[in-house]
Amino acid sequence: MADEHFDVVVVGAGISGIGAGHFLQTMCPGRTFVILEGRQQIGGTWDLFRYPGVRSDSDMHTLGYSFKPWTAVKSIAEGPAILEYLNETVRENGLERHIRFGHHVSKAYWSSEDHQWTVHARSDETGQDITFTCNFLFMCSGYYSYKGGFEPEFPGMSRFQGRIVHPQKWPKDLDYSGKRVVVIGSGATAMTLVPAMASTASHVTIVQRSPTYVVSRPDEDRVANTLRKFLPDSVAYKLTRWKNITRQQLVYKKTRTDPDKVRQLLLGMVHQELGPDYDVDKHFTPSYNPWDQRLCLIPNSDLFKAINSGSVTVVTDQIATFTETGITMESGEHLDADIIVSATGLRLVTLGEMEFFIDGKAVDFSRVWTYKGFAYSDIPNLASSFGYINASWTLRADLTCEYVCRLLNHMTKTGTVQCVPRLRPTDAGMPERDWIDGFTPNYMKRVMHMLPRQGDREPWLNPQNYGLDKKMFRRGRVDDGVMTFTK
């Protein structure tokens, strides 16, 4: 017998899980729910990462919730400000009473006989296994492992006599003032870390195998800050959100229809920032088109300013080996270092590193089809929240929460206890496509074979288009002939 029963169990109290709590409370007031969080704090990413300068790489008018205006002056916000925004959301919605901290969810078993999930979690407080039963399971645990990031083994690492750190496990006692720092990687984390460390380190070197597209924008949205002077916060936020979504969607569409033009525009901005003598072709010109991988946003040109000041150097080369005092590149160049930061990316996982069983049979998510990007073929009463790779995460997380609530309300109205997406006869032999299509960063490619498939027709798609998603999730039929319901 389970320790407790709820109508809905939400896994994760980060930005997605907190949003789920709000929507369940407002759109499904008759449903009981609990939010299980493995850590001792809310916030997920925004509490886990503590490296210097940690911030959003999306504007907070779209990374913020649809229901809670972002009112701070900075729209490209630091981690602590985002965490406070999430804490405010929890307090304002009275969600504290629904969150169970220190509950590490490991397994979930579906019983067709009982029409419910049994969720197993280990309690930090007691060390014991606790079980919860629920009719519906909502996974809001993000897409990467909280246990640790991707850490490739470089030759000679054990020889290095300095300190090697990974941003996901940033040491509280790390003193880099006056030190020579080498940062391996040129993704969003490195772009954040490097300017922040450069202000006190003696020198910071970025080591990259290949360049990344880098875009500079002001960290303040002048339109948003002006609108708030004359309009209520909610109205100013709504208008700014519409502006930023529209602009983002137009830019993304342009990268698909005219990538060369966008490429030249982006590189032209870098040339303007770094001057005619800097080798932009070598260090800032990727081999792929814009948005084939995520663009890196830097606020107020901070990285470019650090390069121009001489406090940051970019090295584009392959690592040959670590040495006692730094790194030797394949070109023969040696980079002296006191500290090496391995900003080599996240380790992606499927649905919170949990095991799932349907009537005793283990679920292999690589063999299921995604349904509208939030549910899975032949898996009952399960949803997961996964945001956009080409826009702010929360835009899609909010829409997913709204649709889950619509689904739950439909089940209440029709007296049904089970909903499960099933392939139609016409879907047999459907071509298989990757769960995320046309997106090529290594952290995705490493795990794509483990993730669900998408097809070539609705609803077996994982859309990455906010305009289409908004129509599908807000106006599309819940009872669409694919999602089947059982009384």
N, C-alpha and C positions, 0 to 999 in steps of 0.2 A: 504494500500500500504506500502511495506517495506521501511525502511529508506535507505537501500543499497542492491545491488545484487552483488554476486560474483559467479564464477563457483564453487569454493570450499570454505567451511568454515572449518577451523581447530579449535578445541576447546582445549586450553591448550598450554602454552609456556614454558613447561618444556623440559626435554631432548628429549621426543618423538615429541612434537610439533615443536621444532626448527629443528629437523631432517626432519620432514615433509615439513617445509618451504624450506629447501635446495633442497630436491628431487623434489618438485613441480616446483621450479624455474629452475632446470637444466634439468629435464626429460619432463616436460610439460610447456615449456616456453610460450605457447599461452594461458594458463589458468590463469584467475585472482583468487586470493585467499586472505583471511584475516585470521589472527590468533587471536582468542579471549581469553584473559587471565583475570581471575577474580581478581588476585592480581596486585600490582603496580610494580612488578619486574618479570623478566624472571627467569627461573631456577627450578621452581617447588620444588621438594624435597630439592634441594641443596640451595635454598634460604629460605625455610620454616623452616627447622630444624637448630636451633642455639645452641644446647646443647654442653657441653664441649667435644672436641675431635671428633666431627662429621666427618665422613670419609666414603669412599667407602668400601664395603666388597667384591668387585670384582676388579680385576686388570684393570687399565685404558686403557690397550692396547686392551681389549675387551669391556669394558664399554664405551670407546670412540667411536666416529663415524668411520665408514668405510672410510669416505672421508676426515677426518681431523686427522692427526697424533697427538698422545700424545707425547710430547717431554720433559716433566719434568723428573727429575731424579727419583722421587718417583712414583712407579706404583700403590701402595696403597695410594691414595691421600686424603688429608683433604678436607672438604667441600668447603672452600674458593677457593682452587686451581681448583676444579671442576667447581665452579660457574664462575671463570674467563675464563676457557676453553669454557664454554657455551656462555659467553659474546663475546669472540673472534669469535666464530662461527657466532653469529648474526651479528657482525660488518663486518666480511670478506664476508658474503653473502648478506649484505645490507638488512637484514630482518627487521630492525627497522621500516621501513615504512609500513610493513604488520601487525604489532602487535598493537592491541587495548587493553590497560591496563584498569583495573577496570571495566571489562565487565563480569558480573556474569551470565552465561548461565543457564537457568532454564528449558526451554521447547523447543521441536522441533516438528513441524507438517509437515507431508508429504501429498502432494496433488497429487493424481494420474492424475487428470485432467490437472494440470499445470506442472507435472513432476519436482517438486522442493520441497525443504524443506523451511519452515519458522522458523527461529531460534529466540527465545526471550531471551534477555539479559537485566539485570538491570545495568545502568550506575552509577558508584560511583560518577562521577562528577555532574550529574544532578539529580540522584535518580529516573530517569524516565526509563520506559521500552522501549528498542530499538529493532527493528526487522531487521533481515537480511534474504534475500532469497538466496538460492544456489541450484545448481543442485546436488551437492555431499557434504555430511557431513562426516568429518574425526575426530573421537574422539581420542584425545591424552591427556586425562585428568588423566591418571594413574588409580590406582585401589583402592585407599583408600580415606577416607574423609579428606578434608582439614579443616573441622570444628572442629575436635578433634579426639583423639585416643580412643582406647578401655580402659575404666576406670571402672573396676569392683568395686562394693561397698563392702568393707570389714567391718566386725563387728567392731563397736567402733571407726570408723574413726573420728567422730566429737569430740571425747575425746582428740585426739592428740593435744598437745599444740605447737608443732613445725610447720614446713611448709611442705605441701605435694605438689609436682609438677609432671607434666607429661612432658616427653621430647618434645612432639609436641608443647607445649606452655611454653617453657623455659623462666623464668622471667629474664629480663636484670639485675635486681638488686640483684639476688641471690648470697650471699656471703657464700661460704661453707668452706673457709679456717679455719682450726682448728676445724671444726665441725665433729660430728659423723653422718655419712650418711648411710642409709639403702636403697638399690636399690632392688625393687621387680621385678623379671624377670631375665631370663638368655638368652635372644635372642640377635640378632645382636646389638640392641641399647644399652643394658646393657653392652655387651662386649666392646663397644666403650667408654661408659660413665665412667665405673668403673676405668680403669687405669688412665684416664685423671683427674678424681676427686681425686684419691688417692694421687696424687703428692702434694696436698695442704690441703686436709681434714685430720683430726686427725686419722680417720679410716673409711673404707668403707666396708659394709657387703652386699654380694649378697644373696638374699633370693629366692630360687627356689623350686617349687614343685617337679620337676624332672630334671635330667641333660640334657645337650645339648652337641653335638659333637663340639669340639673346635680344630681348626687347626692353627698352627703358621706358618707364612711365612715371609720372608724378605720384607720390604716395598719398596725395590729397586730391579729391574730386571736387574741383571748384564749383561745378554745376550743383552737386549735392549740397555743399556747404552754403551756397547762395540760396537754393530753394528752401532750406531749413530756416532761413531768416524770415521768410515771408509765408511759409505754409506749415501746417501741422506736420510733425515728424512722419506720420504714417503716409501722408500724401506725398511729401518730398521723397520718401524712401521708395514708394511705388513708382514714381516718375523716373527716379534715377535708376532703379532696377530695370525698368522697361528700356531706358536708353542704353544701358550697358549690355543687356541681353541682345538687343537689336544689333548693336555695333559688333559684338562678339560673333553673332551668327553670320553677319554679312562678311566679316573678315574670314571666318572659317570657310564659308561657301566659296569665297574668292580663291582660297588656297587650293580648292578642289578643281575649280573651273579655269583658273589662270595662275598656276603655281609659279611660273617664271616671273610674272610681274610682281607678285608678292615677295618672292625671293629677292629680286633686285631692290625692292623698297626696303626690306629689312636690312640687307647688307649695306645699302646706301646710308642708313641711319648709323650703322656701326662705323663706317668710314668717316662720317661726320664727327662722331664722338672721339675716335682714336687718331684721326689725322692721316695725312697722305703717306707718312713714312712707316706706319704700322702695317704688319703683314696680316691683313684681314683675311686674305684668301687662305692662308695656312691655319690660322687659329680660330676664325669665326665663320667659316664657310662650310656648312655640312654637305655631305654627298647626297642627302635625301631632300625631298621637298618639304616646305613648311607644313607643320601639323601631321606629317607622317610620324613624327614624334612630337612630344609636348614642347611648346616654346617655353623658354625660361624668362621670367619676368624679373627685372631688377628695378627697384624704386630709385628715382632721382639720379639715375646714372651712377650709382655708388660703385659698382665694379669698374666701370670705365674710368672714373675719377681715380680709383686706387691704382689702376694700371698706369694712367698718365702721371701719377705722382711718383712712380717707381717703387711703390711698396708691394706691388703684386706683379708677378711674371706668369705668363702662360707658356707651357711647354707642350707641344703636340708631338708625341712620340710613343713608342712602346717601351714598357719597363723590361729591362734585361734581368736585373737582380737587385735585391736590397743589399746594402753593405753595412758595415759597423756604424758608418756615419751618415748614411742617407740612401740614395737610390741611383743606380747606374742605368742610363737609358740605352736603347739599342744603338743609338747614334754614337755612343761613347761618352756623352755628356754625363757628368756626375752632379747630382743635386744634393747639396749638404742640408741636413735636417736634424733638428733636435726632437721634433714631434712630426709624426706622419698620421694624417687623418684619412682613413679609408672610406670616403664618401661614395661607395660603390653600389649603393642602391638598396632597395627593399627586397624582401623575399616574399613573393606572393603566395597566397594559400587559397584553398577553396572553402568558403563558408566557415571561417573561424577555426580552422584546423580540427573540426569535430568529425566524429564518425556518425553516420546516419544509417538506420536500419528500417526497412519496411517489412512488417510481419516476419521479422527474424532474418531477412536477407539484406546484406550490406549494399548500400547504394554506391555505385561508381558514377560520379558526376561527369566523367568524360564521355559517358555513353548516353546521357540524357540530352534532351533538346531544351533550350531556353524558351520560355513562354513570356513574350513581351519584355524580356530582360529582367524579370523579377521573380518568376516561378519556373518550375521544371516539370517536364513530361513525366506522368505516372507517379509523381510524388505529391501526396495529399496535404492540404492545409499547411503549406510551407511557402513563405515569401522571403526574399532577401533584398536588401537595399544596396545598390551599387550605383555610384554617381557617374558623371561624365568624365571621359578622358580629354575632351576637347572644350570643356566649359567647367563652371564651378560645380563641385560635387553636390552641393545641397540643392541645386535646381532640380536634379532628378530624384534625390532622396525625398524631397517634399512631395513630388508628384507620386512617387511610389507609395508613400504613407497614405495619401489621399485615396489611392486606388485600393489599397488593402482595406481601408475603412469602408469604402463602397462595397467591396466584396463581403466583408463581415456583415454589413447591414443588409445586403441582399440575402445572405444565409439566414439571418434573423427573420426577415420578412417572409421567406419561403419555408421556414421551418426545416432547413437542411443542415446537416452536420458535417458533410464532407464536400470539399471542392478539389478537383484534380484535373489538370490539363491533359488531354489525351489526343494523340495524333488521329486525324481523320483518314479514311481510306485513300483520299486523294493526296495525302501527305506522304504516302509510302514511296520510298525511293528518292525522297527529297535530297538535293545536293547538300553536302555538309560544308559549312563555312566556319571559320574560327569565331570564337565567342566575341572577340573584338576584331573587326575586320579593317584592314588598311592602316594599322597602327603597329609600328615596328620596333619600339625600344626593346633592348635586351631583357629587361625585367619582365616584360610581357612574353616575349618569345620563349623564355626559359620554362614557362609553366603552361603555355597555351594548350599543350596536349592533355593537361589534367582538367581543363575547364569544360563546361558544357558547350555543345555545338549550337550554332544557329543555322536556320534553313534559308530558303530563298523567297519565302512568302510569309505574310502575316498569318497568325500571330507569332510565328516561330522565328522572331527577329529580336536582336538586342540593339534597338535604335540608339544612335548617338546624335539625336536631333531634337532639340528642345521644342521646336514648333510642332513637329509630328507627335512627340510624346505628350504634349499638353492636350492635343485633340484626343489621342488614344486613351489617356488615363482619366481625363475629366469628362469626356463626352462619349467615349466608346462604350458599347454594351458590355456589361459584366457577364451576362448569360449569352455568350457569343457562339455557342454551338461547339466550342472546343473545351472551354472550362465546364466540366460536367459536375453536377450537383447530386448528392444523395441524401434522402431523408432518413 
